[in-house]
Amino acid sequence: MLDEIACTCDAGDCDRELTDDQCMLVYRTGHGERRAYECACGAVTVTVSA
Ligand SMILES: [Zn+2]
């Protein structure tokens, strides 16, 4: 599970794959779970899942 690809980097020309390994923050809101991933390029991508 650790190597599962969670999403790809949001930064315009990067598009690296982000895995659970790179997840540095998880928090829950009333609307679902948000996860912040830090890419090797330095950009942070936030995903939302219900
Ligand atoms: Zn990136």
mmCIF file of the protein (N, C-alpha, C, O) and its ligand, coordinates in Angstrom:
data_MODEL
# 
_entry.id   MODEL 
# 
loop_
_entity.id 
_entity.type 
_entity.pdbx_number_of_molecules 
1 polymer     1 
2 non-polymer 1 
# 
_entity_poly.entity_id                      1 
_entity_poly.type                           'polypeptide(L)' 
_entity_poly.nstd_linkage                   no 
_entity_poly.nstd_monomer                   no 
_entity_poly.pdbx_seq_one_letter_code       MLDEIACTCDAGDCDRELTDDQCMLVYRTGHGERRAYECACGAVTVTVSA 
_entity_poly.pdbx_seq_one_letter_code_can   MLDEIACTCDAGDCDRELTDDQCMLVYRTGHGERRAYECACGAVTVTVSA 
_entity_poly.pdbx_strand_id                 A 
# 
loop_
_entity_poly_seq.entity_id 
_entity_poly_seq.num 
_entity_poly_seq.mon_id 
_entity_poly_seq.hetero 
1 1  MET n 
1 2  LEU n 
1 3  ASP n 
1 4  GLU n 
1 5  ILE n 
1 6  ALA n 
1 7  CYS n 
1 8  THR n 
1 9  CYS n 
1 10 ASP n 
1 11 ALA n 
1 12 GLY n 
1 13 ASP n 
1 14 CYS n 
1 15 ASP n 
1 16 ARG n 
1 17 GLU n 
1 18 LEU n 
1 19 THR n 
1 20 ASP n 
1 21 ASP n 
1 22 GLN n 
1 23 CYS n 
1 24 MET n 
1 25 LEU n 
1 26 VAL n 
1 27 TYR n 
1 28 ARG n 
1 29 THR n 
1 30 GLY n 
1 31 HIS n 
1 32 GLY n 
1 33 GLU n 
1 34 ARG n 
1 35 ARG n 
1 36 ALA n 
1 37 TYR n 
1 38 GLU n 
1 39 CYS n 
1 40 ALA n 
1 41 CYS n 
1 42 GLY n 
1 43 ALA n 
1 44 VAL n 
1 45 THR n 
1 46 VAL n 
1 47 THR n 
1 48 VAL n 
1 49 SER n 
1 50 ALA n 
# 
loop_
_struct_asym.id 
_struct_asym.entity_id 
A 1 
B 2 
# 
loop_
_chem_comp.id 
_chem_comp.type 
_chem_comp.mon_nstd_flag 
ALA 'L-peptide linking' y 
ARG 'L-peptide linking' y 
ASP 'L-peptide linking' y 
CYS 'L-peptide linking' y 
GLN 'L-peptide linking' y 
GLU 'L-peptide linking' y 
GLY 'peptide linking'   y 
HIS 'L-peptide linking' y 
ILE 'L-peptide linking' y 
LEU 'L-peptide linking' y 
MET 'L-peptide linking' y 
SER 'L-peptide linking' y 
THR 'L-peptide linking' y 
TYR 'L-peptide linking' y 
VAL 'L-peptide linking' y 
ZN  non-polymer         . 
# 
_pdbx_entity_nonpoly.entity_id   2 
_pdbx_entity_nonpoly.name        ? 
_pdbx_entity_nonpoly.comp_id     ZN 
# 
_pdbx_nonpoly_scheme.asym_id         B 
_pdbx_nonpoly_scheme.entity_id       2 
_pdbx_nonpoly_scheme.mon_id          ZN 
_pdbx_nonpoly_scheme.ndb_seq_num     1 
_pdbx_nonpoly_scheme.pdb_seq_num     101 
_pdbx_nonpoly_scheme.auth_seq_num    101 
_pdbx_nonpoly_scheme.pdb_mon_id      ZN 
_pdbx_nonpoly_scheme.auth_mon_id     ZN 
_pdbx_nonpoly_scheme.pdb_strand_id   A 
_pdbx_nonpoly_scheme.pdb_ins_code    . 
# 
loop_
_atom_site.group_PDB 
_atom_site.id 
_atom_site.type_symbol 
_atom_site.label_atom_id 
_atom_site.label_alt_id 
_atom_site.label_comp_id 
_atom_site.label_asym_id 
_atom_site.label_entity_id 
_atom_site.label_seq_id 
_atom_site.pdbx_PDB_ins_code 
_atom_site.Cartn_x 
_atom_site.Cartn_y 
_atom_site.Cartn_z 
_atom_site.occupancy 
_atom_site.B_iso_or_equiv 
_atom_site.pdbx_formal_charge 
_atom_site.auth_seq_id 
_atom_site.auth_comp_id 
_atom_site.auth_asym_id 
_atom_site.auth_atom_id 
_atom_site.pdbx_PDB_model_num 
ATOM   1   N  N  . MET A 1 1  ? 0.813   -1.210 0.000   1.00 0.00 ? 1   MET A N  1 
ATOM   2   C  CA . MET A 1 1  ? 0.000   0.000  0.000   1.00 0.00 ? 1   MET A CA 1 
ATOM   3   C  C  . MET A 1 1  ? 0.849   1.264  0.000   1.00 0.00 ? 1   MET A C  1 
ATOM   4   O  O  . MET A 1 1  ? 0.418   2.307  -0.492  1.00 0.00 ? 1   MET A O  1 
ATOM   5   N  N  . LEU A 1 2  ? 2.054   1.172  0.550   1.00 0.00 ? 2   LEU A N  1 
ATOM   6   C  CA . LEU A 1 2  ? 2.879   2.368  0.678   1.00 0.00 ? 2   LEU A CA 1 
ATOM   7   C  C  . LEU A 1 2  ? 3.264   2.949  -0.681  1.00 0.00 ? 2   LEU A C  1 
ATOM   8   O  O  . LEU A 1 2  ? 3.472   4.155  -0.814  1.00 0.00 ? 2   LEU A O  1 
ATOM   9   N  N  . ASP A 1 3  ? 3.356   2.087  -1.675  1.00 0.00 ? 3   ASP A N  1 
ATOM   10  C  CA . ASP A 1 3  ? 3.790   2.574  -2.978  1.00 0.00 ? 3   ASP A CA 1 
ATOM   11  C  C  . ASP A 1 3  ? 2.619   2.891  -3.905  1.00 0.00 ? 3   ASP A C  1 
ATOM   12  O  O  . ASP A 1 3  ? 2.812   3.206  -5.080  1.00 0.00 ? 3   ASP A O  1 
ATOM   13  N  N  . GLU A 1 4  ? 1.441   2.807  -3.382  1.00 0.00 ? 4   GLU A N  1 
ATOM   14  C  CA . GLU A 1 4  ? 0.278   3.102  -4.206  1.00 0.00 ? 4   GLU A CA 1 
ATOM   15  C  C  . GLU A 1 4  ? 0.310   4.560  -4.649  1.00 0.00 ? 4   GLU A C  1 
ATOM   16  O  O  . GLU A 1 4  ? 0.574   5.459  -3.851  1.00 0.00 ? 4   GLU A O  1 
ATOM   17  N  N  . ILE A 1 5  ? 0.040   4.778  -5.919  1.00 0.00 ? 5   ILE A N  1 
ATOM   18  C  CA . ILE A 1 5  ? 0.025   6.143  -6.442  1.00 0.00 ? 5   ILE A CA 1 
ATOM   19  C  C  . ILE A 1 5  ? -1.279  6.824  -6.045  1.00 0.00 ? 5   ILE A C  1 
ATOM   20  O  O  . ILE A 1 5  ? -2.370  6.341  -6.348  1.00 0.00 ? 5   ILE A O  1 
ATOM   21  N  N  . ALA A 1 6  ? -1.145  7.928  -5.376  1.00 0.00 ? 6   ALA A N  1 
ATOM   22  C  CA . ALA A 1 6  ? -2.324  8.615  -4.858  1.00 0.00 ? 6   ALA A CA 1 
ATOM   23  C  C  . ALA A 1 6  ? -2.823  9.667  -5.835  1.00 0.00 ? 6   ALA A C  1 
ATOM   24  O  O  . ALA A 1 6  ? -4.029  9.860  -5.987  1.00 0.00 ? 6   ALA A O  1 
ATOM   25  N  N  . CYS A 1 7  ? -1.894  10.345 -6.496  1.00 0.00 ? 7   CYS A N  1 
ATOM   26  C  CA . CYS A 1 7  ? -2.275  11.418 -7.418  1.00 0.00 ? 7   CYS A CA 1 
ATOM   27  C  C  . CYS A 1 7  ? -1.017  11.846 -8.163  1.00 0.00 ? 7   CYS A C  1 
ATOM   28  O  O  . CYS A 1 7  ? 0.044   11.244 -8.003  1.00 0.00 ? 7   CYS A O  1 
ATOM   29  N  N  . THR A 1 8  ? -1.143  12.872 -8.963  1.00 0.00 ? 8   THR A N  1 
ATOM   30  C  CA . THR A 1 8  ? 0.033   13.414 -9.630  1.00 0.00 ? 8   THR A CA 1 
ATOM   31  C  C  . THR A 1 8  ? 0.208   14.867 -9.230  1.00 0.00 ? 8   THR A C  1 
ATOM   32  O  O  . THR A 1 8  ? -0.739  15.535 -8.814  1.00 0.00 ? 8   THR A O  1 
ATOM   33  N  N  . CYS A 1 9  ? 1.418   15.336 -9.363  1.00 0.00 ? 9   CYS A N  1 
ATOM   34  C  CA . CYS A 1 9  ? 1.746   16.694 -8.945  1.00 0.00 ? 9   CYS A CA 1 
ATOM   35  C  C  . CYS A 1 9  ? 0.943   17.727 -9.735  1.00 0.00 ? 9   CYS A C  1 
ATOM   36  O  O  . CYS A 1 9  ? 0.732   17.587 -10.939 1.00 0.00 ? 9   CYS A O  1 
ATOM   37  N  N  . ASP A 1 10 ? 0.509   18.750 -9.037  1.00 0.00 ? 10  ASP A N  1 
ATOM   38  C  CA . ASP A 1 10 ? -0.308  19.800 -9.630  1.00 0.00 ? 10  ASP A CA 1 
ATOM   39  C  C  . ASP A 1 10 ? 0.498   20.851 -10.380 1.00 0.00 ? 10  ASP A C  1 
ATOM   40  O  O  . ASP A 1 10 ? -0.042  21.572 -11.219 1.00 0.00 ? 10  ASP A O  1 
ATOM   41  N  N  . ALA A 1 11 ? 1.778   20.938 -10.081 1.00 0.00 ? 11  ALA A N  1 
ATOM   42  C  CA . ALA A 1 11 ? 2.597   21.981 -10.675 1.00 0.00 ? 11  ALA A CA 1 
ATOM   43  C  C  . ALA A 1 11 ? 2.608   21.831 -12.202 1.00 0.00 ? 11  ALA A C  1 
ATOM   44  O  O  . ALA A 1 11 ? 2.771   20.732 -12.731 1.00 0.00 ? 11  ALA A O  1 
ATOM   45  N  N  . GLY A 1 12 ? 2.433   22.950 -12.887 1.00 0.00 ? 12  GLY A N  1 
ATOM   46  C  CA . GLY A 1 12 ? 2.242   22.981 -14.321 1.00 0.00 ? 12  GLY A CA 1 
ATOM   47  C  C  . GLY A 1 12 ? 3.015   21.984 -15.162 1.00 0.00 ? 12  GLY A C  1 
ATOM   48  O  O  . GLY A 1 12 ? 2.403   21.192 -15.879 1.00 0.00 ? 12  GLY A O  1 
ATOM   49  N  N  . ASP A 1 13 ? 4.328   21.993 -15.099 1.00 0.00 ? 13  ASP A N  1 
ATOM   50  C  CA . ASP A 1 13 ? 5.104   21.158 -16.015 1.00 0.00 ? 13  ASP A CA 1 
ATOM   51  C  C  . ASP A 1 13 ? 5.749   19.964 -15.317 1.00 0.00 ? 13  ASP A C  1 
ATOM   52  O  O  . ASP A 1 13 ? 6.661   19.346 -15.864 1.00 0.00 ? 13  ASP A O  1 
ATOM   53  N  N  . CYS A 1 14 ? 5.290   19.643 -14.136 1.00 0.00 ? 14  CYS A N  1 
ATOM   54  C  CA . CYS A 1 14 ? 5.926   18.588 -13.342 1.00 0.00 ? 14  CYS A CA 1 
ATOM   55  C  C  . CYS A 1 14 ? 5.303   17.227 -13.632 1.00 0.00 ? 14  CYS A C  1 
ATOM   56  O  O  . CYS A 1 14 ? 5.913   16.380 -14.285 1.00 0.00 ? 14  CYS A O  1 
ATOM   57  N  N  . ASP A 1 15 ? 4.089   17.029 -13.143 1.00 0.00 ? 15  ASP A N  1 
ATOM   58  C  CA . ASP A 1 15 ? 3.328   15.809 -13.417 1.00 0.00 ? 15  ASP A CA 1 
ATOM   59  C  C  . ASP A 1 15 ? 3.965   14.548 -12.853 1.00 0.00 ? 15  ASP A C  1 
ATOM   60  O  O  . ASP A 1 15 ? 3.702   13.455 -13.355 1.00 0.00 ? 15  ASP A O  1 
ATOM   61  N  N  . ARG A 1 16 ? 4.793   14.669 -11.825 1.00 0.00 ? 16  ARG A N  1 
ATOM   62  C  CA . ARG A 1 16 ? 5.324   13.478 -11.161 1.00 0.00 ? 16  ARG A CA 1 
ATOM   63  C  C  . ARG A 1 16 ? 4.187   12.747 -10.446 1.00 0.00 ? 16  ARG A C  1 
ATOM   64  O  O  . ARG A 1 16 ? 3.174   13.337 -10.071 1.00 0.00 ? 16  ARG A O  1 
ATOM   65  N  N  . GLU A 1 17 ? 4.394   11.458 -10.277 1.00 0.00 ? 17  GLU A N  1 
ATOM   66  C  CA . GLU A 1 17 ? 3.425   10.684 -9.510  1.00 0.00 ? 17  GLU A CA 1 
ATOM   67  C  C  . GLU A 1 17 ? 3.711   10.835 -8.028  1.00 0.00 ? 17  GLU A C  1 
ATOM   68  O  O  . GLU A 1 17 ? 4.865   10.796 -7.600  1.00 0.00 ? 17  GLU A O  1 
ATOM   69  N  N  . LEU A 1 18 ? 2.658   11.006 -7.252  1.00 0.00 ? 18  LEU A N  1 
ATOM   70  C  CA . LEU A 1 18 ? 2.804   11.151 -5.809  1.00 0.00 ? 18  LEU A CA 1 
ATOM   71  C  C  . LEU A 1 18 ? 2.235   9.902  -5.136  1.00 0.00 ? 18  LEU A C  1 
ATOM   72  O  O  . LEU A 1 18 ? 1.130   9.462  -5.454  1.00 0.00 ? 18  LEU A O  1 
ATOM   73  N  N  . THR A 1 19 ? 2.995   9.346  -4.215  1.00 0.00 ? 19  THR A N  1 
ATOM   74  C  CA . THR A 1 19 ? 2.535   8.148  -3.513  1.00 0.00 ? 19  THR A CA 1 
ATOM   75  C  C  . THR A 1 19 ? 2.195   8.493  -2.067  1.00 0.00 ? 19  THR A C  1 
ATOM   76  O  O  . THR A 1 19 ? 2.486   9.586  -1.584  1.00 0.00 ? 19  THR A O  1 
ATOM   77  N  N  . ASP A 1 20 ? 1.576   7.540  -1.399  1.00 0.00 ? 20  ASP A N  1 
ATOM   78  C  CA . ASP A 1 20 ? 1.222   7.751  0.004   1.00 0.00 ? 20  ASP A CA 1 
ATOM   79  C  C  . ASP A 1 20 ? 2.444   8.105  0.842   1.00 0.00 ? 20  ASP A C  1 
ATOM   80  O  O  . ASP A 1 20 ? 2.344   8.780  1.867   1.00 0.00 ? 20  ASP A O  1 
ATOM   81  N  N  . ASP A 1 21 ? 3.590   7.636  0.383   1.00 0.00 ? 21  ASP A N  1 
ATOM   82  C  CA . ASP A 1 21 ? 4.855   7.925  1.057   1.00 0.00 ? 21  ASP A CA 1 
ATOM   83  C  C  . ASP A 1 21 ? 5.119   9.422  1.196   1.00 0.00 ? 21  ASP A C  1 
ATOM   84  O  O  . ASP A 1 21 ? 5.763   9.869  2.145   1.00 0.00 ? 21  ASP A O  1 
ATOM   85  N  N  . GLN A 1 22 ? 4.617   10.173 0.246   1.00 0.00 ? 22  GLN A N  1 
ATOM   86  C  CA . GLN A 1 22 ? 4.899   11.607 0.204   1.00 0.00 ? 22  GLN A CA 1 
ATOM   87  C  C  . GLN A 1 22 ? 3.802   12.433 0.858   1.00 0.00 ? 22  GLN A C  1 
ATOM   88  O  O  . GLN A 1 22 ? 3.836   13.663 0.837   1.00 0.00 ? 22  GLN A O  1 
ATOM   89  N  N  . CYS A 1 23 ? 2.838   11.746 1.435   1.00 0.00 ? 23  CYS A N  1 
ATOM   90  C  CA . CYS A 1 23 ? 1.758   12.450 2.116   1.00 0.00 ? 23  CYS A CA 1 
ATOM   91  C  C  . CYS A 1 23 ? 2.279   13.004 3.431   1.00 0.00 ? 23  CYS A C  1 
ATOM   92  O  O  . CYS A 1 23 ? 2.737   12.249 4.289   1.00 0.00 ? 23  CYS A O  1 
ATOM   93  N  N  . MET A 1 24 ? 2.211   14.299 3.592   1.00 0.00 ? 24  MET A N  1 
ATOM   94  C  CA . MET A 1 24 ? 2.761   14.882 4.810   1.00 0.00 ? 24  MET A CA 1 
ATOM   95  C  C  . MET A 1 24 ? 1.693   15.425 5.742   1.00 0.00 ? 24  MET A C  1 
ATOM   96  O  O  . MET A 1 24 ? 1.990   15.800 6.876   1.00 0.00 ? 24  MET A O  1 
ATOM   97  N  N  . LEU A 1 25 ? 0.466   15.469 5.280   1.00 0.00 ? 25  LEU A N  1 
ATOM   98  C  CA . LEU A 1 25 ? -0.594  16.005 6.135   1.00 0.00 ? 25  LEU A CA 1 
ATOM   99  C  C  . LEU A 1 25 ? -1.934  15.407 5.728   1.00 0.00 ? 25  LEU A C  1 
ATOM   100 O  O  . LEU A 1 25 ? -2.274  15.365 4.546   1.00 0.00 ? 25  LEU A O  1 
ATOM   101 N  N  . VAL A 1 26 ? -2.681  14.951 6.709   1.00 0.00 ? 26  VAL A N  1 
ATOM   102 C  CA . VAL A 1 26 ? -4.036  14.456 6.462   1.00 0.00 ? 26  VAL A CA 1 
ATOM   103 C  C  . VAL A 1 26 ? -4.962  15.107 7.461   1.00 0.00 ? 26  VAL A C  1 
ATOM   104 O  O  . VAL A 1 26 ? -4.698  15.095 8.664   1.00 0.00 ? 26  VAL A O  1 
ATOM   105 N  N  . TYR A 1 27 ? -6.038  15.672 6.972   1.00 0.00 ? 27  TYR A N  1 
ATOM   106 C  CA . TYR A 1 27 ? -7.016  16.191 7.909   1.00 0.00 ? 27  TYR A CA 1 
ATOM   107 C  C  . TYR A 1 27 ? -8.429  16.031 7.368   1.00 0.00 ? 27  TYR A C  1 
ATOM   108 O  O  . TYR A 1 27 ? -8.668  16.007 6.161   1.00 0.00 ? 27  TYR A O  1 
ATOM   109 N  N  . ARG A 1 28 ? -9.332  15.924 8.294   1.00 0.00 ? 28  ARG A N  1 
ATOM   110 C  CA . ARG A 1 28 ? -10.716 15.688 7.910   1.00 0.00 ? 28  ARG A CA 1 
ATOM   111 C  C  . ARG A 1 28 ? -11.555 16.935 8.136   1.00 0.00 ? 28  ARG A C  1 
ATOM   112 O  O  . ARG A 1 28 ? -11.392 17.658 9.118   1.00 0.00 ? 28  ARG A O  1 
ATOM   113 N  N  . THR A 1 29 ? -12.444 17.155 7.204   1.00 0.00 ? 29  THR A N  1 
ATOM   114 C  CA . THR A 1 29 ? -13.406 18.243 7.377   1.00 0.00 ? 29  THR A CA 1 
ATOM   115 C  C  . THR A 1 29 ? -14.794 17.639 7.257   1.00 0.00 ? 29  THR A C  1 
ATOM   116 O  O  . THR A 1 29 ? -14.934 16.438 7.029   1.00 0.00 ? 29  THR A O  1 
ATOM   117 N  N  . GLY A 1 30 ? -15.806 18.453 7.407   1.00 0.00 ? 30  GLY A N  1 
ATOM   118 C  CA . GLY A 1 30 ? -17.165 17.973 7.249   1.00 0.00 ? 30  GLY A CA 1 
ATOM   119 C  C  . GLY A 1 30 ? -17.443 17.486 5.838   1.00 0.00 ? 30  GLY A C  1 
ATOM   120 O  O  . GLY A 1 30 ? -18.436 16.798 5.599   1.00 0.00 ? 30  GLY A O  1 
ATOM   121 N  N  . HIS A 1 31 ? -16.574 17.837 4.905   1.00 0.00 ? 31  HIS A N  1 
ATOM   122 C  CA . HIS A 1 31 ? -16.811 17.505 3.500   1.00 0.00 ? 31  HIS A CA 1 
ATOM   123 C  C  . HIS A 1 31 ? -15.949 16.343 3.027   1.00 0.00 ? 31  HIS A C  1 
ATOM   124 O  O  . HIS A 1 31 ? -16.026 15.947 1.864   1.00 0.00 ? 31  HIS A O  1 
ATOM   125 N  N  . GLY A 1 32 ? -15.135 15.799 3.912   1.00 0.00 ? 32  GLY A N  1 
ATOM   126 C  CA . GLY A 1 32 ? -14.309 14.667 3.500   1.00 0.00 ? 32  GLY A CA 1 
ATOM   127 C  C  . GLY A 1 32 ? -12.893 14.791 4.029   1.00 0.00 ? 32  GLY A C  1 
ATOM   128 O  O  . GLY A 1 32 ? -12.608 15.584 4.927   1.00 0.00 ? 32  GLY A O  1 
ATOM   129 N  N  . GLU A 1 33 ? -12.020 13.991 3.451   1.00 0.00 ? 33  GLU A N  1 
ATOM   130 C  CA . GLU A 1 33 ? -10.634 13.951 3.904   1.00 0.00 ? 33  GLU A CA 1 
ATOM   131 C  C  . GLU A 1 33 ? -9.744  14.683 2.914   1.00 0.00 ? 33  GLU A C  1 
ATOM   132 O  O  . GLU A 1 33 ? -9.852  14.500 1.702   1.00 0.00 ? 33  GLU A O  1 
ATOM   133 N  N  . ARG A 1 34 ? -8.870  15.508 3.450   1.00 0.00 ? 34  ARG A N  1 
ATOM   134 C  CA . ARG A 1 34 ? -7.915  16.217 2.603   1.00 0.00 ? 34  ARG A CA 1 
ATOM   135 C  C  . ARG A 1 34 ? -6.515  15.716 2.895   1.00 0.00 ? 34  ARG A C  1 
ATOM   136 O  O  . ARG A 1 34 ? -6.149  15.480 4.047   1.00 0.00 ? 34  ARG A O  1 
ATOM   137 N  N  . ARG A 1 35 ? -5.746  15.560 1.847   1.00 0.00 ? 35  ARG A N  1 
ATOM   138 C  CA . ARG A 1 35 ? -4.368  15.109 1.999   1.00 0.00 ? 35  ARG A CA 1 
ATOM   139 C  C  . ARG A 1 35 ? -3.448  16.056 1.242   1.00 0.00 ? 35  ARG A C  1 
ATOM   140 O  O  . ARG A 1 35 ? -3.724  16.449 0.109   1.00 0.00 ? 35  ARG A O  1 
ATOM   141 N  N  . ALA A 1 36 ? -2.360  16.407 1.892   1.00 0.00 ? 36  ALA A N  1 
ATOM   142 C  CA . ALA A 1 36 ? -1.376  17.277 1.254   1.00 0.00 ? 36  ALA A CA 1 
ATOM   143 C  C  . ALA A 1 36 ? -0.128  16.449 0.955   1.00 0.00 ? 36  ALA A C  1 
ATOM   144 O  O  . ALA A 1 36 ? 0.423   15.797 1.842   1.00 0.00 ? 36  ALA A O  1 
ATOM   145 N  N  . TYR A 1 37 ? 0.303   16.482 -0.287  1.00 0.00 ? 37  TYR A N  1 
ATOM   146 C  CA . TYR A 1 37 ? 1.494   15.746 -0.724  1.00 0.00 ? 37  TYR A CA 1 
ATOM   147 C  C  . TYR A 1 37 ? 2.584   16.719 -1.129  1.00 0.00 ? 37  TYR A C  1 
ATOM   148 O  O  . TYR A 1 37 ? 2.333   17.710 -1.815  1.00 0.00 ? 37  TYR A O  1 
ATOM   149 N  N  . GLU A 1 38 ? 3.783   16.423 -0.700  1.00 0.00 ? 38  GLU A N  1 
ATOM   150 C  CA . GLU A 1 38 ? 4.902   17.268 -1.092  1.00 0.00 ? 38  GLU A CA 1 
ATOM   151 C  C  . GLU A 1 38 ? 5.699   16.556 -2.171  1.00 0.00 ? 38  GLU A C  1 
ATOM   152 O  O  . GLU A 1 38 ? 6.215   15.458 -1.960  1.00 0.00 ? 38  GLU A O  1 
ATOM   153 N  N  . CYS A 1 39 ? 5.792   17.191 -3.322  1.00 0.00 ? 39  CYS A N  1 
ATOM   154 C  CA . CYS A 1 39 ? 6.493   16.621 -4.467  1.00 0.00 ? 39  CYS A CA 1 
ATOM   155 C  C  . CYS A 1 39 ? 7.987   16.911 -4.376  1.00 0.00 ? 39  CYS A C  1 
ATOM   156 O  O  . CYS A 1 39 ? 8.413   17.825 -3.670  1.00 0.00 ? 39  CYS A O  1 
ATOM   157 N  N  . ALA A 1 40 ? 8.768   16.125 -5.094  1.00 0.00 ? 40  ALA A N  1 
ATOM   158 C  CA . ALA A 1 40 ? 10.212  16.342 -5.145  1.00 0.00 ? 40  ALA A CA 1 
ATOM   159 C  C  . ALA A 1 40 ? 10.548  17.716 -5.723  1.00 0.00 ? 40  ALA A C  1 
ATOM   160 O  O  . ALA A 1 40 ? 11.621  18.257 -5.454  1.00 0.00 ? 40  ALA A O  1 
ATOM   161 N  N  . CYS A 1 41 ? 9.639   18.279 -6.513  1.00 0.00 ? 41  CYS A N  1 
ATOM   162 C  CA . CYS A 1 41 ? 9.883   19.590 -7.122  1.00 0.00 ? 41  CYS A CA 1 
ATOM   163 C  C  . CYS A 1 41 ? 9.615   20.717 -6.130  1.00 0.00 ? 41  CYS A C  1 
ATOM   164 O  O  . CYS A 1 41 ? 9.943   21.873 -6.398  1.00 0.00 ? 41  CYS A O  1 
ATOM   165 N  N  . GLY A 1 42 ? 9.016   20.383 -4.981  1.00 0.00 ? 42  GLY A N  1 
ATOM   166 C  CA . GLY A 1 42 ? 8.773   21.394 -3.970  1.00 0.00 ? 42  GLY A CA 1 
ATOM   167 C  C  . GLY A 1 42 ? 7.333   21.864 -3.912  1.00 0.00 ? 42  GLY A C  1 
ATOM   168 O  O  . GLY A 1 42 ? 6.937   22.552 -2.971  1.00 0.00 ? 42  GLY A O  1 
ATOM   169 N  N  . ALA A 1 43 ? 6.554   21.498 -4.908  1.00 0.00 ? 43  ALA A N  1 
ATOM   170 C  CA . ALA A 1 43 ? 5.152   21.905 -4.919  1.00 0.00 ? 43  ALA A CA 1 
ATOM   171 C  C  . ALA A 1 43 ? 4.343   21.018 -3.977  1.00 0.00 ? 43  ALA A C  1 
ATOM   172 O  O  . ALA A 1 43 ? 4.677   19.856 -3.746  1.00 0.00 ? 43  ALA A O  1 
ATOM   173 N  N  . VAL A 1 44 ? 3.289   21.590 -3.451  1.00 0.00 ? 44  VAL A N  1 
ATOM   174 C  CA . VAL A 1 44 ? 2.381   20.825 -2.597  1.00 0.00 ? 44  VAL A CA 1 
ATOM   175 C  C  . VAL A 1 44 ? 1.057   20.652 -3.319  1.00 0.00 ? 44  VAL A C  1 
ATOM   176 O  O  . VAL A 1 44 ? 0.463   21.616 -3.801  1.00 0.00 ? 44  VAL A O  1 
ATOM   177 N  N  . THR A 1 45 ? 0.608   19.414 -3.382  1.00 0.00 ? 45  THR A N  1 
ATOM   178 C  CA . THR A 1 45 ? -0.659  19.109 -4.034  1.00 0.00 ? 45  THR A CA 1 
ATOM   179 C  C  . THR A 1 45 ? -1.648  18.632 -2.969  1.00 0.00 ? 45  THR A C  1 
ATOM   180 O  O  . THR A 1 45 ? -1.322  17.766 -2.157  1.00 0.00 ? 45  THR A O  1 
ATOM   181 N  N  . VAL A 1 46 ? -2.831  19.187 -2.976  1.00 0.00 ? 46  VAL A N  1 
ATOM   182 C  CA . VAL A 1 46 ? -3.849  18.802 -2.011  1.00 0.00 ? 46  VAL A CA 1 
ATOM   183 C  C  . VAL A 1 46 ? -4.971  18.061 -2.715  1.00 0.00 ? 46  VAL A C  1 
ATOM   184 O  O  . VAL A 1 46 ? -5.498  18.520 -3.728  1.00 0.00 ? 46  VAL A O  1 
ATOM   185 N  N  . THR A 1 47 ? -5.329  16.914 -2.168  1.00 0.00 ? 47  THR A N  1 
ATOM   186 C  CA . THR A 1 47 ? -6.436  16.158 -2.732  1.00 0.00 ? 47  THR A CA 1 
ATOM   187 C  C  . THR A 1 47 ? -7.586  16.126 -1.738  1.00 0.00 ? 47  THR A C  1 
ATOM   188 O  O  . THR A 1 47 ? -7.382  16.249 -0.530  1.00 0.00 ? 47  THR A O  1 
ATOM   189 N  N  . VAL A 1 48 ? -8.768  15.963 -2.245  1.00 0.00 ? 48  VAL A N  1 
ATOM   190 C  CA . VAL A 1 48 ? -9.959  15.857 -1.398  1.00 0.00 ? 48  VAL A CA 1 
ATOM   191 C  C  . VAL A 1 48 ? -10.697 14.589 -1.787  1.00 0.00 ? 48  VAL A C  1 
ATOM   192 O  O  . VAL A 1 48 ? -10.963 14.346 -2.964  1.00 0.00 ? 48  VAL A O  1 
ATOM   193 N  N  . SER A 1 49 ? -11.024 13.787 -0.792  1.00 0.00 ? 49  SER A N  1 
ATOM   194 C  CA . SER A 1 49 ? -11.844 12.621 -1.073  1.00 0.00 ? 49  SER A CA 1 
ATOM   195 C  C  . SER A 1 49 ? -12.973 12.545 -0.059  1.00 0.00 ? 49  SER A C  1 
ATOM   196 O  O  . SER A 1 49 ? -12.790 12.867 1.115   1.00 0.00 ? 49  SER A O  1 
ATOM   197 N  N  . ALA A 1 50 ? -14.106 12.129 -0.507  1.00 0.00 ? 50  ALA A N  1 
ATOM   198 C  CA . ALA A 1 50 ? -15.277 12.093 0.370   1.00 0.00 ? 50  ALA A CA 1 
ATOM   199 C  C  . ALA A 1 50 ? -15.176 10.923 1.345   1.00 0.00 ? 50  ALA A C  1 
ATOM   200 O  O  . ALA A 1 50 ? -16.070 10.726 2.168   1.00 0.00 ? 50  ALA A O  1 
HETATM 201 ZN ZN . ZN  B 2 .  ? 6.050   18.233 -8.726  1.00 0.00 2 101 ZN  A ZN 1 
# 
